[in-house]
Amino acid sequence: MRRLFEGTYYANCSGGDPAHIPELTYEKLLAFYKKHYHPSSASIYSYGDLNPLAHQKFLDENYLSRYTKLENSPDTSKPVLSKPVYVTVKKPLNATTI
């Protein structure tokens, strides 16, 4: 997964590195949450037989307009690859995958 999503937030374990979790303070957790779990860093997708402009207006009026855009919001987009990437991972047959 790290190689598949290299360069994005998705390359990291969402729970953090277990070895470092005891070092996490409430203040650090709250700061991380406020930075990364905000509509400024969200991607919203809609699907179905709907009027896109009316749907966007609804989302803005009922959700997005309640927040102030973060100036330094994280970029959650995946970098575009110009060619295929091949990765070989060697590990014991009895190892579990993460």
Secondary structure, DSSP 8 states (H G I E B T S, - for coil): -TTTTTTSGGGS-TT--GGGGGG--HHHHHHHHHHHSSGGG------SSS-HHHHHHHHHHHTGGGS---TT---------SS---------TT----
